[in-house]
Amino acid sequence: MNPAQRALWYIESHLAEPLTLDEIAAIAGVSRFHMVRAFAAATGVPVMRYVRARRLSEAARLLAKGAPDILSLALEADYGSHEAFTRAFRDHFGLTPEAVRAATCIKHLKLQEPILMDSTMLDHLAPPRFETAKAFLVAGPAERISCDNGAIIPGLWHRFHQEVADIPARNGNVAYGVCCNSDDAGNFDYIAGVEVADFSDLPRRFGHIRIPEQRYAVFTHAGHVAAIRRTVNTIWNQWLPASGLKAADAPNFERYDETFDPATGNGGFEIWVPVKE
């Protein structure tokens, strides 16, 4: 059972109890950082958002059946007050708990059903090579990414190809898709960039990051770029737990050299995952 599967089992079997990210990660046998990445890679949903959405969905079902005590539902969903629960419920569904109870219907609500893990991993993942990369600088168009807006990344690469000539102090023609500054909600900054010598003359519209010296497991993704999620899911939920290594809390990135064709998405590229003993 991989980390995401362990997390799903634990969440669903303890939904009415207090749950924390640390607790879920411990049950899955991985770090907080690993848990956030593995769960989002496997399901497309941040782990703690899934917990909240499942609790609110179950509360909505009970309300539609006429549950009389909203405070009890709030406490069961791990909210400390009627007000906090109502605010979260309205933000999630666009309706108050009272409105759902009065309507006695949930057909119009977008409920979070339990996720059943399907076979989204690769049948075979070629073993990685290991490299210790020296520190380097990357700059380029950047956006804050969540599981809801990950589809904007191809558009970010379109901007990159339009604006790369405006990035000063470039070193070489290799492009990097850097995932950095992640948080426990599964959000992260994505920079579609190139290596640069320094940031001193970089226009403010570009993002930038210094990637520290770090040991990496380097995987080759040979297929179309659109299939990257399956490779990433396999790395985080299958290879890494079995490797005896731990994920380092550092930027990870895709490396696109001259073999990759940005016009077609073919040609392959590398995925560099930071690891430690």
Sine and cosine of phi, psi and omega as CSV:
sin_phi,cos_phi,sin_psi,cos_psi,sin_omega,cos_omega
0.00,0.00,0.82,-0.57,-0.06,-1.00
-0.99,0.12,0.16,-0.99,-0.08,-1.00
-0.84,0.55,-0.65,0.76,0.01,-1.00
-0.91,0.41,-0.65,0.76,0.03,-1.00
-0.90,0.43,-0.67,0.74,0.04,-1.00
-0.88,0.48,-0.68,0.73,0.00,-1.00
-0.89,0.45,-0.69,0.72,0.01,-1.00
-0.88,0.47,-0.70,0.72,0.02,-1.00
-0.87,0.50,-0.72,0.70,-0.07,-1.00
-0.92,0.39,-0.68,0.73,0.01,-1.00
-0.87,0.50,-0.76,0.65,-0.07,-1.00
-0.92,0.39,-0.51,0.86,-0.02,-1.00
-1.00,0.02,-0.10,1.00,0.01,-1.00
-0.74,-0.67,0.48,0.88,-0.14,-0.99
-0.89,0.45,-0.51,0.86,-0.04,-1.00
-1.00,0.02,0.10,1.00,0.01,-1.00
-0.93,-0.37,0.36,-0.93,0.08,-1.00
-0.86,0.51,0.72,-0.70,0.00,-1.00
-0.76,-0.65,0.69,-0.73,0.08,-1.00
-0.83,-0.56,0.35,-0.94,0.04,-1.00
-0.88,0.47,-0.65,0.76,0.02,-1.00
-0.87,0.49,-0.67,0.75,-0.03,-1.00
-0.91,0.41,-0.70,0.72,0.00,-1.00
-0.90,0.44,-0.68,0.73,0.01,-1.00
-0.89,0.45,-0.64,0.76,0.00,-1.00
-0.89,0.45,-0.68,0.74,0.03,-1.00
-0.89,0.46,-0.60,0.80,0.01,-1.00
-0.98,0.20,-0.21,0.98,0.04,-1.00
0.98,0.20,0.44,0.90,-0.01,-1.00
-0.70,-0.71,0.11,-0.99,0.03,-1.00
-0.98,0.21,0.24,-0.97,0.09,-1.00
-0.82,0.58,-0.74,0.67,-0.04,-1.00
-0.86,0.52,-0.74,0.68,0.01,-1.00
-0.89,0.45,-0.67,0.75,-0.03,-1.00
-0.88,0.48,-0.71,0.71,0.00,-1.00
-0.86,0.51,-0.72,0.69,-0.04,-1.00
-0.94,0.33,-0.69,0.72,-0.06,-1.00
-0.91,0.42,-0.70,0.72,-0.05,-1.00
-0.92,0.40,-0.71,0.70,0.00,-1.00
-0.91,0.42,-0.60,0.80,0.02,-1.00
-0.91,0.42,-0.59,0.81,-0.06,-1.00
-0.99,0.13,-0.56,0.83,-0.17,-0.99
-0.91,-0.42,-0.37,0.93,-0.09,-1.00
0.99,0.15,0.15,0.99,-0.03,-1.00
-0.75,-0.66,0.71,-0.70,0.11,-0.99
-0.88,0.47,0.59,-0.81,-0.17,-0.99
-0.87,0.49,-0.73,0.68,-0.05,-1.00
-0.97,0.25,-0.44,0.90,0.12,-0.99
-0.92,0.39,-0.61,0.80,0.06,-1.00
-0.88,0.47,-0.69,0.73,0.03,-1.00
-0.85,0.52,-0.75,0.66,-0.02,-1.00
-0.89,0.45,-0.70,0.72,-0.04,-1.00
-0.91,0.42,-0.62,0.79,0.03,-1.00
-0.91,0.41,-0.68,0.73,-0.01,-1.00
-0.90,0.43,-0.69,0.72,0.01,-1.00
-0.92,0.40,-0.58,0.81,0.02,-1.00
-0.92,0.39,-0.67,0.74,0.04,-1.00
-0.92,0.39,-0.60,0.80,0.06,-1.00
-0.89,0.45,-0.64,0.77,0.01,-1.00
-0.88,0.47,-0.65,0.76,0.03,-1.00
-0.87,0.49,-0.69,0.72,-0.01,-1.00
-0.92,0.39,-0.61,0.79,0.03,-1.00
-0.90,0.43,-0.67,0.75,0.01,-1.00
-0.90,0.43,-0.41,0.91,0.06,-1.00
-1.00,0.05,0.01,1.00,0.10,-1.00
0.99,-0.13,0.36,0.93,0.00,-1.00
-0.78,0.63,0.83,-0.55,-0.13,-0.99
-0.99,0.15,-0.44,0.90,-0.15,-0.99
-0.94,-0.35,0.99,-0.12,-0.03,-1.00
-0.93,0.37,-0.54,0.84,0.02,-1.00
-0.88,0.47,-0.65,0.76,0.03,-1.00
-0.89,0.46,-0.66,0.75,0.07,-1.00
-0.89,0.46,-0.65,0.76,0.01,-1.00
-0.87,0.49,-0.71,0.70,-0.02,-1.00
-0.92,0.39,-0.63,0.78,0.04,-1.00
-0.91,0.42,-0.49,0.87,0.03,-1.00
-1.00,0.03,0.15,0.99,0.07,-1.00
0.95,0.30,0.53,0.85,0.14,-0.99
-0.96,-0.29,0.66,-0.76,-0.12,-0.99
-0.98,0.18,-0.20,0.98,-0.04,-1.00
-0.44,-0.90,0.30,-0.95,0.10,-1.00
-0.85,0.52,-0.67,0.75,-0.06,-1.00
-0.90,0.43,-0.70,0.71,-0.01,-1.00
-0.90,0.44,-0.65,0.76,0.02,-1.00
-0.91,0.42,-0.71,0.71,0.00,-1.00
-0.88,0.48,-0.67,0.75,0.02,-1.00
-0.88,0.47,-0.74,0.68,0.00,-1.00
-0.91,0.42,-0.64,0.77,0.00,-1.00
-0.90,0.44,-0.71,0.70,0.00,-1.00
-0.91,0.40,-0.65,0.76,0.02,-1.00
-0.89,0.45,-0.58,0.82,-0.07,-1.00
-0.99,0.16,-0.68,0.73,-0.11,-0.99
-0.95,-0.30,-0.27,0.96,-0.05,-1.00
0.99,0.15,0.13,0.99,0.01,-1.00
-0.68,-0.73,0.40,-0.92,0.07,-1.00
-0.99,0.14,0.36,-0.93,0.10,-1.00
-0.83,0.56,-0.64,0.77,0.00,-1.00
-0.88,0.48,-0.62,0.78,0.00,-1.00
-0.92,0.40,-0.64,0.77,0.02,-1.00
-0.93,0.38,-0.65,0.76,0.03,-1.00
-0.89,0.45,-0.66,0.75,-0.01,-1.00
-0.93,0.38,-0.56,0.83,-0.03,-1.00
-0.97,0.25,-0.40,0.92,-0.02,-1.00
0.80,0.60,0.52,0.86,-0.06,-1.00
-0.51,-0.86,0.64,-0.77,0.02,-1.00
-0.83,-0.55,0.20,0.98,-0.03,-1.00
-0.88,0.47,-0.48,0.88,-0.05,-1.00
-1.00,0.02,-0.04,1.00,-0.02,-1.00
-1.00,-0.05,0.58,-0.81,0.07,-1.00
-1.00,-0.02,1.00,-0.01,-0.06,-1.00
-0.99,0.13,0.52,-0.85,0.12,-0.99
-1.00,-0.02,0.96,-0.27,0.04,-1.00
-0.99,0.15,0.36,-0.93,0.08,-1.00
-0.85,0.53,0.72,-0.70,0.01,-1.00
-0.99,0.14,0.80,-0.60,0.13,-0.99
-0.98,-0.18,0.87,-0.49,-0.06,-1.00
-0.90,0.43,0.77,-0.64,0.10,-1.00
-0.94,-0.33,0.01,-1.00,-0.07,-1.00
-1.00,0.09,0.99,0.17,-0.01,-1.00
-0.98,-0.18,0.11,0.99,0.00,-1.00
-0.99,-0.13,0.31,-0.95,0.01,-1.00
-0.95,0.32,0.55,-0.84,0.11,-0.99
-0.93,0.37,-0.52,0.85,0.00,-1.00
-0.58,-0.81,0.79,-0.61,0.09,-1.00
-0.90,-0.43,0.88,-0.48,0.01,-1.00
-0.88,0.48,0.66,-0.75,-0.02,-1.00
-0.88,0.48,0.54,-0.84,-0.02,-1.00
-0.99,0.15,0.24,-0.97,0.29,-0.96
-0.99,-0.16,0.26,-0.96,-0.01,-1.00
-0.88,-0.47,0.72,-0.70,0.02,-1.00
-0.67,-0.75,0.56,-0.83,0.18,-0.98
-0.97,-0.25,0.95,-0.31,-0.06,-1.00
-1.00,0.02,0.68,-0.74,0.11,-0.99
-0.95,0.31,0.35,-0.94,0.00,-1.00
-0.88,0.48,0.61,-0.79,0.07,-1.00
-0.46,-0.89,0.24,-0.97,-0.07,-1.00
-0.94,-0.34,0.64,-0.77,0.04,-1.00
-0.77,-0.64,0.65,-0.76,0.04,-1.00
-0.62,-0.78,0.54,-0.84,0.03,-1.00
0.24,-0.97,-0.04,-1.00,0.05,-1.00
-0.84,0.54,0.62,-0.78,-0.09,-1.00
-0.63,-0.77,0.49,-0.87,0.08,-1.00
-0.56,-0.83,0.44,-0.90,0.15,-0.99
-0.99,0.11,0.81,-0.58,-0.11,-0.99
-0.93,-0.37,0.69,-0.73,0.17,-0.99
-0.82,-0.57,0.10,-1.00,0.03,-1.00
-0.90,0.43,-0.35,0.94,-0.01,-1.00
-0.98,0.18,-0.46,0.89,-0.12,-0.99
-0.85,-0.52,0.35,0.94,0.00,-1.00
-0.86,0.51,-0.36,0.93,0.00,-1.00
-0.93,0.37,-0.15,0.99,0.01,-1.00
-0.99,0.15,-0.16,0.99,-0.05,-1.00
-0.88,0.48,-0.68,0.73,0.07,-1.00
-0.84,0.54,-0.60,0.80,0.06,-1.00
-0.92,0.40,-0.52,0.85,0.06,-1.00
-0.91,0.41,-0.62,0.79,0.06,-1.00
-0.93,0.36,-0.54,0.84,0.10,-1.00
-0.88,0.47,-0.68,0.73,0.08,-1.00
-0.88,0.48,-0.66,0.75,0.00,-1.00
-0.83,0.56,-0.75,0.66,-0.05,-1.00
-0.92,0.38,-0.44,0.90,0.07,-1.00
-0.97,0.22,-0.51,0.86,-0.19,-0.98
-0.91,-0.41,-0.02,1.00,-0.10,-1.00
-0.86,0.51,-0.52,0.85,0.01,-1.00
-0.91,0.41,-0.32,0.95,-0.01,-1.00
-1.00,0.03,-0.05,1.00,0.00,-1.00
-1.00,0.06,0.90,-0.44,-0.05,-1.00
-0.98,0.18,0.32,-0.95,0.10,-0.99
0.87,0.49,0.62,0.79,-0.01,-1.00
-0.95,0.32,0.58,-0.82,0.08,-1.00
-0.89,-0.46,0.98,-0.22,0.05,-1.00
0.98,0.20,-0.08,-1.00,-0.09,-1.00
-0.90,-0.43,0.10,0.99,0.03,-1.00
-0.96,0.30,0.71,-0.71,0.02,-1.00
-0.97,-0.25,0.49,-0.87,-0.03,-1.00
-0.77,-0.63,0.72,-0.70,0.17,-0.99
-0.96,-0.28,0.98,-0.18,-0.17,-0.99
-0.99,-0.17,0.80,-0.61,0.13,-0.99
-0.98,-0.21,0.86,-0.51,-0.11,-0.99
-0.49,-0.87,0.16,-0.99,0.05,-1.00
0.81,0.58,0.71,0.71,-0.01,-1.00
-0.98,0.21,0.38,-0.92,0.05,-1.00
-0.80,-0.60,0.07,-1.00,-0.07,-1.00
-0.93,0.36,-0.27,0.96,0.01,-1.00
-1.00,0.08,-0.01,1.00,0.01,-1.00
1.00,0.01,0.09,1.00,0.05,-1.00
-0.99,0.10,0.48,-0.88,0.05,-1.00
-0.39,-0.92,0.33,-0.94,0.11,-0.99
-1.00,0.04,0.69,-0.72,0.07,-1.00
-0.88,-0.48,0.83,-0.57,0.02,-1.00
-0.91,-0.40,0.86,-0.51,0.14,-0.99
-1.00,-0.09,0.98,-0.20,-0.19,-0.98
-0.57,-0.82,-0.15,-0.99,0.05,-1.00
-0.76,-0.65,0.31,-0.95,0.08,-1.00
-0.95,0.32,0.66,-0.75,0.03,-1.00
-0.77,-0.64,0.35,-0.94,0.00,-1.00
-0.97,0.22,-0.58,0.82,0.03,-1.00
-0.30,-0.95,0.13,-0.99,-0.03,-1.00
-0.96,-0.26,0.11,0.99,-0.21,-0.98
-0.88,0.48,-0.59,0.81,-0.03,-1.00
-0.95,-0.32,0.29,0.96,-0.08,-1.00
-0.95,0.30,0.81,-0.58,0.07,-1.00
-0.85,0.53,0.55,-0.83,-0.12,-0.99
-0.90,0.43,-0.34,0.94,-0.04,-1.00
-0.96,0.29,-0.20,0.98,-0.02,-1.00
-0.99,-0.10,0.57,-0.82,0.16,-0.99
-1.00,0.10,0.28,-0.96,0.02,-1.00
-0.40,-0.92,0.40,-0.91,0.01,-1.00
-0.39,-0.92,0.55,-0.83,0.17,-0.99
-0.99,-0.14,0.88,-0.47,0.03,-1.00
-1.00,-0.02,0.88,-0.48,-0.10,-1.00
-0.96,0.29,0.26,-0.97,0.13,-0.99
-0.87,0.50,0.73,-0.69,-0.18,-0.98
-0.32,-0.95,0.53,-0.85,0.13,-0.99
-1.00,0.07,0.68,-0.74,-0.05,-1.00
-0.76,-0.65,0.56,-0.83,0.31,-0.95
-1.00,-0.04,0.82,-0.57,-0.12,-0.99
-0.93,-0.37,0.90,-0.44,-0.03,-1.00
-0.96,-0.28,0.56,-0.83,0.09,-1.00
-0.99,-0.15,0.83,-0.56,0.13,-0.99
-0.98,-0.19,0.96,-0.26,-0.12,-0.99
-1.00,0.03,-0.33,0.94,-0.08,-1.00
-0.99,0.11,-0.22,-0.98,0.03,-1.00
-0.91,0.41,0.52,-0.85,-0.04,-1.00
-0.88,0.48,-0.45,0.89,-0.03,-1.00
-0.91,0.41,-0.32,0.95,-0.02,-1.00
-1.00,-0.05,0.22,0.97,-0.09,-1.00
-0.87,0.49,-0.54,0.84,-0.07,-1.00
-0.88,0.48,-0.61,0.79,0.01,-1.00
-0.90,0.44,-0.66,0.75,0.02,-1.00
-0.91,0.41,-0.71,0.71,0.00,-1.00
-0.89,0.45,-0.67,0.74,0.03,-1.00
-0.87,0.49,-0.67,0.74,0.00,-1.00
-0.91,0.42,-0.64,0.77,0.01,-1.00
-0.88,0.47,-0.77,0.63,-0.14,-0.99
-0.98,0.20,-0.51,0.86,-0.10,-1.00
-0.97,-0.26,-0.18,0.98,0.01,-1.00
-0.82,-0.57,-0.86,0.51,-0.10,-0.99
-0.92,0.40,-0.76,0.65,-0.12,-0.99
-0.90,0.44,-0.71,0.71,0.04,-1.00
-0.88,0.48,-0.50,0.87,-0.04,-1.00
-1.00,0.03,-0.15,0.99,-0.16,-0.99
-0.99,0.16,-0.35,0.94,-0.13,-0.99
0.99,0.13,0.01,1.00,0.03,-1.00
-0.97,-0.24,0.21,-0.98,0.07,-1.00
-0.88,-0.48,0.47,-0.88,0.09,-1.00
-0.96,0.28,0.75,-0.66,0.08,-1.00
-1.00,0.07,0.63,-0.78,0.01,-1.00
-0.98,0.18,0.98,0.19,-0.08,-1.00
-0.52,-0.86,0.27,-0.96,0.02,-1.00
-0.86,0.51,0.60,-0.80,0.21,-0.98
-0.89,-0.46,0.38,-0.93,-0.13,-0.99
-0.43,-0.90,0.36,-0.93,0.19,-0.98
-0.99,-0.11,0.59,-0.81,0.01,-1.00
-0.85,-0.53,0.89,-0.46,-0.06,-1.00
-0.93,-0.36,0.93,-0.38,0.04,-1.00
-0.98,-0.18,-0.30,-0.96,-0.13,-0.99
-0.94,0.35,-0.21,0.98,0.02,-1.00
-0.97,0.22,-0.32,0.95,-0.01,-1.00
-0.99,0.11,0.71,-0.70,0.01,-1.00
-0.96,-0.27,0.97,-0.25,-0.04,-1.00
-0.92,0.40,-0.32,0.95,0.00,-1.00
-0.96,0.27,-0.54,0.84,-0.06,-1.00
-0.94,-0.35,-0.33,0.94,-0.08,-1.00
0.99,0.13,0.09,1.00,-0.01,-1.00
-0.98,-0.18,0.16,-0.99,0.07,-1.00
0.93,-0.38,-0.36,0.93,0.05,-1.00
0.99,0.12,0.29,-0.96,0.00,-1.00
-0.31,-0.95,0.01,-1.00,-0.03,-1.00
-0.92,-0.39,0.52,-0.85,0.09,-1.00
-0.90,-0.44,0.88,-0.48,-0.05,-1.00
-0.97,-0.24,0.90,-0.44,-0.06,-1.00
-0.93,-0.37,0.85,-0.52,-0.01,-1.00
-0.95,0.32,0.76,-0.65,-0.05,-1.00
-0.73,-0.68,0.30,-0.95,0.08,-1.00
-0.54,-0.84,0.30,-0.95,0.01,-1.00
-0.94,0.35,0.00,0.00,0.00,0.00
